[in-house]
Amino acid sequence: MNKKPVLEQSFWVDRLYRAVHRHEAVYSCPRPVWSAIEDTHRRILNRHIKPADSVLDVGCGWGRLLDLLPEDWNASYLGIDFVPEFIKMARADWPVNKFIVGEFFDELPKLKAGSFDWAVLIAIKPMLQENVGGEYWTQLHREVIRVSKRVLYLRYAIEDEGIVEVEINSGKKQKERTSDQKR
């Protein structure tokens, strides 16, 4: 397998400036497919995120998640990404929300345990596992579950169901694959 340098800013900046459509900076697919993926993500998020739920967006890019949250959502949000160009776009599009430019392992430890109702990770897990290795993902995952009560994993796939991970008081993790049936 040909690994991509996903931990290098230049990799993402190059993709961003070569992209005809913004989404191509993170996932290359035709616009109708991207629209279908966004519809799927929107349905999953509407099922789980409540109006007052705080959200941590790990690898937020340009803040795309904010476009997908339920219309009645009105809570705190923090987006973290290590690519300054993405964060500049996010701040321009979403000036009232908080975004941090920084490395995950520098920024997540600064956050208080359990400070977010949800952490949402879109395609980060497979990307890191495939290109960086399992140990990096394991360390990141440990920090994400420390600072959030629940984690929602989404993939760039029309047939995405979403996976919810909940830390329960016993310290055991409960995972639930959510079914996204089109109505």
Biotite code that builds the C-alpha atoms (Angstrom):
import biotite.structure as struc

atoms = struc.array([
    struc.Atom([0.000, 0.000, 0.000], chain_id="A", res_id=1, res_name="MET", atom_name="CA", element="C"),
    struc.Atom([1.222, 3.479, -0.848], chain_id="A", res_id=2, res_name="ASN", atom_name="CA", element="C"),
    struc.Atom([1.094, 5.511, 2.368], chain_id="A", res_id=3, res_name="LYS", atom_name="CA", element="C"),
    struc.Atom([0.198, 9.190, 2.183], chain_id="A", res_id=4, res_name="LYS", atom_name="CA", element="C"),
    struc.Atom([2.013, 11.833, 4.275], chain_id="A", res_id=5, res_name="PRO", atom_name="CA", element="C"),
    struc.Atom([-1.168, 12.831, 6.130], chain_id="A", res_id=6, res_name="VAL", atom_name="CA", element="C"),
    struc.Atom([0.736, 14.331, 9.073], chain_id="A", res_id=7, res_name="LEU", atom_name="CA", element="C"),
    struc.Atom([2.468, 16.875, 6.853], chain_id="A", res_id=8, res_name="GLU", atom_name="CA", element="C"),
    struc.Atom([0.768, 20.240, 6.383], chain_id="A", res_id=9, res_name="GLN", atom_name="CA", element="C"),
    struc.Atom([2.104, 20.506, 2.835], chain_id="A", res_id=10, res_name="SER", atom_name="CA", element="C"),
    struc.Atom([0.145, 17.385, 1.837], chain_id="A", res_id=11, res_name="PHE", atom_name="CA", element="C"),
    struc.Atom([-3.165, 19.046, 2.774], chain_id="A", res_id=12, res_name="TRP", atom_name="CA", element="C"),
    struc.Atom([-2.242, 22.502, 1.484], chain_id="A", res_id=13, res_name="VAL", atom_name="CA", element="C"),
    struc.Atom([-1.348, 21.007, -1.889], chain_id="A", res_id=14, res_name="ASP", atom_name="CA", element="C"),
    struc.Atom([-4.666, 19.122, -2.002], chain_id="A", res_id=15, res_name="ARG", atom_name="CA", element="C"),
    struc.Atom([-6.553, 22.264, -0.987], chain_id="A", res_id=16, res_name="LEU", atom_name="CA", element="C"),
    struc.Atom([-5.048, 24.406, -3.727], chain_id="A", res_id=17, res_name="TYR", atom_name="CA", element="C"),
    struc.Atom([-5.430, 21.721, -6.392], chain_id="A", res_id=18, res_name="ARG", atom_name="CA", element="C"),
    struc.Atom([-9.092, 21.088, -5.521], chain_id="A", res_id=19, res_name="ALA", atom_name="CA", element="C"),
    struc.Atom([-11.664, 22.353, -7.985], chain_id="A", res_id=20, res_name="VAL", atom_name="CA", element="C"),
    struc.Atom([-14.362, 21.911, -5.322], chain_id="A", res_id=21, res_name="HIS", atom_name="CA", element="C"),
    struc.Atom([-13.557, 22.339, -1.636], chain_id="A", res_id=22, res_name="ARG", atom_name="CA", element="C"),
    struc.Atom([-14.468, 18.758, -0.733], chain_id="A", res_id=23, res_name="HIS", atom_name="CA", element="C"),
    struc.Atom([-11.760, 17.417, -3.029], chain_id="A", res_id=24, res_name="GLU", atom_name="CA", element="C"),
    struc.Atom([-9.163, 18.646, -0.535], chain_id="A", res_id=25, res_name="ALA", atom_name="CA", element="C"),
    struc.Atom([-10.246, 15.866, 1.831], chain_id="A", res_id=26, res_name="VAL", atom_name="CA", element="C"),
    struc.Atom([-12.012, 13.318, -0.373], chain_id="A", res_id=27, res_name="TYR", atom_name="CA", element="C"),
    struc.Atom([-11.960, 13.009, -4.122], chain_id="A", res_id=28, res_name="SER", atom_name="CA", element="C"),
    struc.Atom([-15.327, 12.083, -5.603], chain_id="A", res_id=29, res_name="CYS", atom_name="CA", element="C"),
    struc.Atom([-17.915, 13.558, -7.977], chain_id="A", res_id=30, res_name="PRO", atom_name="CA", element="C"),
    struc.Atom([-20.125, 16.295, -6.522], chain_id="A", res_id=31, res_name="ARG", atom_name="CA", element="C"),
    struc.Atom([-23.320, 14.151, -6.561], chain_id="A", res_id=32, res_name="PRO", atom_name="CA", element="C"),
    struc.Atom([-21.544, 11.496, -4.485], chain_id="A", res_id=33, res_name="VAL", atom_name="CA", element="C"),
    struc.Atom([-20.282, 14.162, -2.075], chain_id="A", res_id=34, res_name="TRP", atom_name="CA", element="C"),
    struc.Atom([-23.826, 15.531, -1.732], chain_id="A", res_id=35, res_name="SER", atom_name="CA", element="C"),
    struc.Atom([-25.143, 12.050, -0.961], chain_id="A", res_id=36, res_name="ALA", atom_name="CA", element="C"),
    struc.Atom([-22.422, 11.543, 1.674], chain_id="A", res_id=37, res_name="ILE", atom_name="CA", element="C"),
    struc.Atom([-23.321, 14.873, 3.263], chain_id="A", res_id=38, res_name="GLU", atom_name="CA", element="C"),
    struc.Atom([-27.011, 13.905, 3.324], chain_id="A", res_id=39, res_name="ASP", atom_name="CA", element="C"),
    struc.Atom([-26.107, 10.642, 5.045], chain_id="A", res_id=40, res_name="THR", atom_name="CA", element="C"),
    struc.Atom([-23.926, 12.415, 7.606], chain_id="A", res_id=41, res_name="HIS", atom_name="CA", element="C"),
    struc.Atom([-26.640, 15.004, 8.219], chain_id="A", res_id=42, res_name="ARG", atom_name="CA", element="C"),
    struc.Atom([-29.200, 12.237, 8.977], chain_id="A", res_id=43, res_name="ARG", atom_name="CA", element="C"),
    struc.Atom([-26.810, 10.495, 11.374], chain_id="A", res_id=44, res_name="ILE", atom_name="CA", element="C"),
    struc.Atom([-25.942, 13.739, 13.165], chain_id="A", res_id=45, res_name="LEU", atom_name="CA", element="C"),
    struc.Atom([-29.631, 14.687, 13.441], chain_id="A", res_id=46, res_name="ASN", atom_name="CA", element="C"),
    struc.Atom([-30.303, 11.370, 15.131], chain_id="A", res_id=47, res_name="ARG", atom_name="CA", element="C"),
    struc.Atom([-27.602, 11.817, 17.785], chain_id="A", res_id=48, res_name="HIS", atom_name="CA", element="C"),
    struc.Atom([-26.667, 15.456, 18.399], chain_id="A", res_id=49, res_name="ILE", atom_name="CA", element="C"),
    struc.Atom([-29.155, 17.323, 20.571], chain_id="A", res_id=50, res_name="LYS", atom_name="CA", element="C"),
    struc.Atom([-29.584, 21.139, 20.529], chain_id="A", res_id=51, res_name="PRO", atom_name="CA", element="C"),
    struc.Atom([-27.516, 21.713, 23.694], chain_id="A", res_id=52, res_name="ALA", atom_name="CA", element="C"),
    struc.Atom([-24.781, 19.100, 23.048], chain_id="A", res_id=53, res_name="ASP", atom_name="CA", element="C"),
    struc.Atom([-21.260, 20.491, 22.929], chain_id="A", res_id=54, res_name="SER", atom_name="CA", element="C"),
    struc.Atom([-19.172, 19.220, 20.007], chain_id="A", res_id=55, res_name="VAL", atom_name="CA", element="C"),
    struc.Atom([-15.448, 18.641, 19.528], chain_id="A", res_id=56, res_name="LEU", atom_name="CA", element="C"),
    struc.Atom([-14.482, 18.336, 15.859], chain_id="A", res_id=57, res_name="ASP", atom_name="CA", element="C"),
    struc.Atom([-11.118, 16.568, 15.614], chain_id="A", res_id=58, res_name="VAL", atom_name="CA", element="C"),
    struc.Atom([-9.489, 17.230, 12.247], chain_id="A", res_id=59, res_name="GLY", atom_name="CA", element="C"),
    struc.Atom([-12.113, 19.877, 11.509], chain_id="A", res_id=60, res_name="CYS", atom_name="CA", element="C"),
    struc.Atom([-10.688, 21.069, 8.200], chain_id="A", res_id=61, res_name="GLY", atom_name="CA", element="C"),
    struc.Atom([-12.724, 24.095, 7.108], chain_id="A", res_id=62, res_name="TRP", atom_name="CA", element="C"),
    struc.Atom([-15.474, 23.411, 9.671], chain_id="A", res_id=63, res_name="GLY", atom_name="CA", element="C"),
    struc.Atom([-17.672, 21.387, 7.337], chain_id="A", res_id=64, res_name="ARG", atom_name="CA", element="C"),
    struc.Atom([-19.308, 19.631, 10.298], chain_id="A", res_id=65, res_name="LEU", atom_name="CA", element="C"),
    struc.Atom([-21.033, 22.876, 11.255], chain_id="A", res_id=66, res_name="LEU", atom_name="CA", element="C"),
    struc.Atom([-22.984, 22.744, 7.971], chain_id="A", res_id=67, res_name="ASP", atom_name="CA", element="C"),
    struc.Atom([-24.245, 19.288, 8.866], chain_id="A", res_id=68, res_name="LEU", atom_name="CA", element="C"),
    struc.Atom([-25.313, 19.675, 12.490], chain_id="A", res_id=69, res_name="LEU", atom_name="CA", element="C"),
    struc.Atom([-29.055, 19.769, 13.234], chain_id="A", res_id=70, res_name="PRO", atom_name="CA", element="C"),
    struc.Atom([-30.729, 23.080, 12.414], chain_id="A", res_id=71, res_name="GLU", atom_name="CA", element="C"),
    struc.Atom([-31.801, 23.519, 16.056], chain_id="A", res_id=72, res_name="ASP", atom_name="CA", element="C"),
    struc.Atom([-28.283, 22.841, 17.398], chain_id="A", res_id=73, res_name="TRP", atom_name="CA", element="C"),
    struc.Atom([-26.986, 25.821, 19.359], chain_id="A", res_id=74, res_name="ASN", atom_name="CA", element="C"),
    struc.Atom([-24.190, 24.794, 21.694], chain_id="A", res_id=75, res_name="ALA", atom_name="CA", element="C"),
    struc.Atom([-20.441, 25.131, 22.057], chain_id="A", res_id=76, res_name="SER", atom_name="CA", element="C"),
    struc.Atom([-18.128, 23.863, 19.354], chain_id="A", res_id=77, res_name="TYR", atom_name="CA", element="C"),
    struc.Atom([-14.382, 23.478, 19.134], chain_id="A", res_id=78, res_name="LEU", atom_name="CA", element="C"),
    struc.Atom([-12.651, 22.548, 15.901], chain_id="A", res_id=79, res_name="GLY", atom_name="CA", element="C"),
    struc.Atom([-8.996, 21.467, 15.916], chain_id="A", res_id=80, res_name="ILE", atom_name="CA", element="C"),
    struc.Atom([-6.826, 21.050, 12.841], chain_id="A", res_id=81, res_name="ASP", atom_name="CA", element="C"),
    struc.Atom([-3.093, 21.359, 12.263], chain_id="A", res_id=82, res_name="PHE", atom_name="CA", element="C"),
    struc.Atom([-3.411, 23.009, 8.836], chain_id="A", res_id=83, res_name="VAL", atom_name="CA", element="C"),
    struc.Atom([-3.537, 26.826, 9.176], chain_id="A", res_id=84, res_name="PRO", atom_name="CA", element="C"),
    struc.Atom([-5.129, 27.254, 5.727], chain_id="A", res_id=85, res_name="GLU", atom_name="CA", element="C"),
    struc.Atom([-8.081, 25.077, 6.755], chain_id="A", res_id=86, res_name="PHE", atom_name="CA", element="C"),
    struc.Atom([-8.545, 26.986, 10.010], chain_id="A", res_id=87, res_name="ILE", atom_name="CA", element="C"),
    struc.Atom([-8.384, 30.328, 8.165], chain_id="A", res_id=88, res_name="LYS", atom_name="CA", element="C"),
    struc.Atom([-11.250, 29.131, 5.936], chain_id="A", res_id=89, res_name="MET", atom_name="CA", element="C"),
    struc.Atom([-13.192, 27.841, 8.962], chain_id="A", res_id=90, res_name="ALA", atom_name="CA", element="C"),
    struc.Atom([-12.877, 31.130, 10.823], chain_id="A", res_id=91, res_name="ARG", atom_name="CA", element="C"),
    struc.Atom([-14.023, 33.042, 7.731], chain_id="A", res_id=92, res_name="ALA", atom_name="CA", element="C"),
    struc.Atom([-17.079, 30.793, 7.300], chain_id="A", res_id=93, res_name="ASP", atom_name="CA", element="C"),
    struc.Atom([-17.913, 30.412, 11.008], chain_id="A", res_id=94, res_name="TRP", atom_name="CA", element="C"),
    struc.Atom([-16.623, 33.493, 12.890], chain_id="A", res_id=95, res_name="PRO", atom_name="CA", element="C"),
    struc.Atom([-18.615, 32.838, 16.072], chain_id="A", res_id=96, res_name="VAL", atom_name="CA", element="C"),
    struc.Atom([-17.211, 29.339, 16.570], chain_id="A", res_id=97, res_name="ASN", atom_name="CA", element="C"),
    struc.Atom([-13.867, 28.456, 18.128], chain_id="A", res_id=98, res_name="LYS", atom_name="CA", element="C"),
    struc.Atom([-11.098, 26.907, 16.042], chain_id="A", res_id=99, res_name="PHE", atom_name="CA", element="C"),
    struc.Atom([-7.567, 26.013, 17.078], chain_id="A", res_id=100, res_name="ILE", atom_name="CA", element="C"),
    struc.Atom([-4.591, 25.527, 14.795], chain_id="A", res_id=101, res_name="VAL", atom_name="CA", element="C"),
    struc.Atom([-2.486, 22.879, 16.469], chain_id="A", res_id=102, res_name="GLY", atom_name="CA", element="C"),
    struc.Atom([-1.289, 19.324, 16.702], chain_id="A", res_id=103, res_name="GLU", atom_name="CA", element="C"),
    struc.Atom([-3.805, 16.981, 18.317], chain_id="A", res_id=104, res_name="PHE", atom_name="CA", element="C"),
    struc.Atom([-1.311, 15.800, 20.940], chain_id="A", res_id=105, res_name="PHE", atom_name="CA", element="C"),
    struc.Atom([-0.530, 19.397, 21.917], chain_id="A", res_id=106, res_name="ASP", atom_name="CA", element="C"),
    struc.Atom([-4.133, 20.622, 22.092], chain_id="A", res_id=107, res_name="GLU", atom_name="CA", element="C"),
    struc.Atom([-6.230, 17.707, 23.384], chain_id="A", res_id=108, res_name="LEU", atom_name="CA", element="C"),
    struc.Atom([-4.271, 17.294, 26.660], chain_id="A", res_id=109, res_name="PRO", atom_name="CA", element="C"),
    struc.Atom([-5.116, 20.945, 27.478], chain_id="A", res_id=110, res_name="LYS", atom_name="CA", element="C"),
    struc.Atom([-8.826, 20.100, 27.546], chain_id="A", res_id=111, res_name="LEU", atom_name="CA", element="C"),
    struc.Atom([-10.606, 19.026, 30.713], chain_id="A", res_id=112, res_name="LYS", atom_name="CA", element="C"),
    struc.Atom([-11.788, 15.409, 30.925], chain_id="A", res_id=113, res_name="ALA", atom_name="CA", element="C"),
    struc.Atom([-15.410, 14.986, 29.826], chain_id="A", res_id=114, res_name="GLY", atom_name="CA", element="C"),
    struc.Atom([-15.665, 18.584, 28.634], chain_id="A", res_id=115, res_name="SER", atom_name="CA", element="C"),
    struc.Atom([-17.589, 17.737, 25.430], chain_id="A", res_id=116, res_name="PHE", atom_name="CA", element="C"),
    struc.Atom([-20.833, 15.840, 24.973], chain_id="A", res_id=117, res_name="ASP", atom_name="CA", element="C"),
    struc.Atom([-19.627, 14.607, 21.595], chain_id="A", res_id=118, res_name="TRP", atom_name="CA", element="C"),
    struc.Atom([-16.437, 14.247, 19.636], chain_id="A", res_id=119, res_name="ALA", atom_name="CA", element="C"),
    struc.Atom([-17.091, 13.769, 15.936], chain_id="A", res_id=120, res_name="VAL", atom_name="CA", element="C"),
    struc.Atom([-14.371, 12.227, 13.794], chain_id="A", res_id=121, res_name="LEU", atom_name="CA", element="C"),
    struc.Atom([-14.958, 12.056, 10.076], chain_id="A", res_id=122, res_name="ILE", atom_name="CA", element="C"),
    struc.Atom([-12.716, 9.529, 8.304], chain_id="A", res_id=123, res_name="ALA", atom_name="CA", element="C"),
    struc.Atom([-9.806, 10.205, 10.691], chain_id="A", res_id=124, res_name="ILE", atom_name="CA", element="C"),
    struc.Atom([-9.550, 6.690, 12.118], chain_id="A", res_id=125, res_name="LYS", atom_name="CA", element="C"),
    struc.Atom([-9.028, 4.745, 8.865], chain_id="A", res_id=126, res_name="PRO", atom_name="CA", element="C"),
    struc.Atom([-6.843, 7.502, 7.406], chain_id="A", res_id=127, res_name="MET", atom_name="CA", element="C"),
    struc.Atom([-4.476, 7.434, 10.380], chain_id="A", res_id=128, res_name="LEU", atom_name="CA", element="C"),
    struc.Atom([-4.455, 3.653, 10.729], chain_id="A", res_id=129, res_name="GLN", atom_name="CA", element="C"),
    struc.Atom([-3.647, 3.160, 7.041], chain_id="A", res_id=130, res_name="GLU", atom_name="CA", element="C"),
    struc.Atom([-1.081, 5.925, 6.654], chain_id="A", res_id=131, res_name="ASN", atom_name="CA", element="C"),
    struc.Atom([0.524, 6.454, 10.058], chain_id="A", res_id=132, res_name="VAL", atom_name="CA", element="C"),
    struc.Atom([-0.099, 3.261, 12.010], chain_id="A", res_id=133, res_name="GLY", atom_name="CA", element="C"),
    struc.Atom([-2.201, 1.895, 14.795], chain_id="A", res_id=134, res_name="GLY", atom_name="CA", element="C"),
    struc.Atom([-0.173, 3.296, 17.689], chain_id="A", res_id=135, res_name="GLU", atom_name="CA", element="C"),
    struc.Atom([-0.729, 6.896, 16.613], chain_id="A", res_id=136, res_name="TYR", atom_name="CA", element="C"),
    struc.Atom([-4.469, 6.213, 16.332], chain_id="A", res_id=137, res_name="TRP", atom_name="CA", element="C"),
    struc.Atom([-4.546, 4.461, 19.724], chain_id="A", res_id=138, res_name="THR", atom_name="CA", element="C"),
    struc.Atom([-2.962, 7.467, 21.451], chain_id="A", res_id=139, res_name="GLN", atom_name="CA", element="C"),
    struc.Atom([-5.279, 9.924, 19.711], chain_id="A", res_id=140, res_name="LEU", atom_name="CA", element="C"),
    struc.Atom([-8.315, 7.788, 20.515], chain_id="A", res_id=141, res_name="HIS", atom_name="CA", element="C"),
    struc.Atom([-7.318, 7.689, 24.191], chain_id="A", res_id=142, res_name="ARG", atom_name="CA", element="C"),
    struc.Atom([-7.289, 11.508, 24.315], chain_id="A", res_id=143, res_name="GLU", atom_name="CA", element="C"),
    struc.Atom([-10.549, 11.864, 22.388], chain_id="A", res_id=144, res_name="VAL", atom_name="CA", element="C"),
    struc.Atom([-12.468, 9.563, 24.726], chain_id="A", res_id=145, res_name="ILE", atom_name="CA", element="C"),
    struc.Atom([-10.925, 11.299, 27.725], chain_id="A", res_id=146, res_name="ARG", atom_name="CA", element="C"),
    struc.Atom([-12.308, 14.714, 26.739], chain_id="A", res_id=147, res_name="VAL", atom_name="CA", element="C"),
    struc.Atom([-15.695, 13.616, 25.375], chain_id="A", res_id=148, res_name="SER", atom_name="CA", element="C"),
    struc.Atom([-18.623, 11.643, 26.725], chain_id="A", res_id=149, res_name="LYS", atom_name="CA", element="C"),
    struc.Atom([-19.480, 10.083, 23.372], chain_id="A", res_id=150, res_name="ARG", atom_name="CA", element="C"),
    struc.Atom([-17.659, 9.705, 20.086], chain_id="A", res_id=151, res_name="VAL", atom_name="CA", element="C"),
    struc.Atom([-19.303, 9.539, 16.672], chain_id="A", res_id=152, res_name="LEU", atom_name="CA", element="C"),
    struc.Atom([-17.232, 8.095, 13.830], chain_id="A", res_id=153, res_name="TYR", atom_name="CA", element="C"),
    struc.Atom([-18.310, 8.852, 10.291], chain_id="A", res_id=154, res_name="LEU", atom_name="CA", element="C"),
    struc.Atom([-16.814, 7.663, 6.997], chain_id="A", res_id=155, res_name="ARG", atom_name="CA", element="C"),
    struc.Atom([-16.811, 9.110, 3.514], chain_id="A", res_id=156, res_name="TYR", atom_name="CA", element="C"),
    struc.Atom([-19.348, 6.628, 2.223], chain_id="A", res_id=157, res_name="ALA", atom_name="CA", element="C"),
    struc.Atom([-22.955, 6.919, 1.106], chain_id="A", res_id=158, res_name="ILE", atom_name="CA", element="C"),
    struc.Atom([-23.759, 3.717, 2.977], chain_id="A", res_id=159, res_name="GLU", atom_name="CA", element="C"),
    struc.Atom([-22.204, 5.027, 6.220], chain_id="A", res_id=160, res_name="ASP", atom_name="CA", element="C"),
    struc.Atom([-24.124, 4.018, 9.332], chain_id="A", res_id=161, res_name="GLU", atom_name="CA", element="C"),
    struc.Atom([-22.013, 5.894, 11.836], chain_id="A", res_id=162, res_name="GLY", atom_name="CA", element="C"),
    struc.Atom([-20.516, 4.282, 14.917], chain_id="A", res_id=163, res_name="ILE", atom_name="CA", element="C"),
    struc.Atom([-21.165, 5.704, 18.375], chain_id="A", res_id=164, res_name="VAL", atom_name="CA", element="C"),
    struc.Atom([-18.781, 4.974, 21.208], chain_id="A", res_id=165, res_name="GLU", atom_name="CA", element="C"),
    struc.Atom([-19.891, 5.764, 24.735], chain_id="A", res_id=166, res_name="VAL", atom_name="CA", element="C"),
    struc.Atom([-17.722, 5.712, 27.838], chain_id="A", res_id=167, res_name="GLU", atom_name="CA", element="C"),
    struc.Atom([-19.836, 4.373, 30.687], chain_id="A", res_id=168, res_name="ILE", atom_name="CA", element="C"),
    struc.Atom([-19.130, 4.731, 34.411], chain_id="A", res_id=169, res_name="ASN", atom_name="CA", element="C"),
    struc.Atom([-17.570, 1.300, 34.730], chain_id="A", res_id=170, res_name="SER", atom_name="CA", element="C"),
    struc.Atom([-14.841, 2.400, 32.346], chain_id="A", res_id=171, res_name="GLY", atom_name="CA", element="C"),
    struc.Atom([-15.974, -0.111, 29.728], chain_id="A", res_id=172, res_name="LYS", atom_name="CA", element="C"),
    struc.Atom([-16.663, 1.184, 26.285], chain_id="A", res_id=173, res_name="LYS", atom_name="CA", element="C"),
    struc.Atom([-19.962, 0.526, 24.616], chain_id="A", res_id=174, res_name="GLN", atom_name="CA", element="C"),
    struc.Atom([-20.059, 0.677, 20.836], chain_id="A", res_id=175, res_name="LYS", atom_name="CA", element="C"),
    struc.Atom([-23.198, 0.870, 18.809], chain_id="A", res_id=176, res_name="GLU", atom_name="CA", element="C"),
    struc.Atom([-23.467, 0.856, 15.050], chain_id="A", res_id=177, res_name="ARG", atom_name="CA", element="C"),
    struc.Atom([-26.330, 3.104, 14.162], chain_id="A", res_id=178, res_name="THR", atom_name="CA", element="C"),
    struc.Atom([-28.623, 2.135, 11.349], chain_id="A", res_id=179, res_name="SER", atom_name="CA", element="C"),
    struc.Atom([-29.277, 4.870, 8.846], chain_id="A", res_id=180, res_name="ASP", atom_name="CA", element="C"),
    struc.Atom([-32.401, 3.751, 7.060], chain_id="A", res_id=181, res_name="GLN", atom_name="CA", element="C"),
    struc.Atom([-33.604, 6.107, 4.367], chain_id="A", res_id=182, res_name="LYS", atom_name="CA", element="C"),
    struc.Atom([-37.244, 6.950, 4.810], chain_id="A", res_id=183, res_name="ARG", atom_name="CA", element="C"),
])
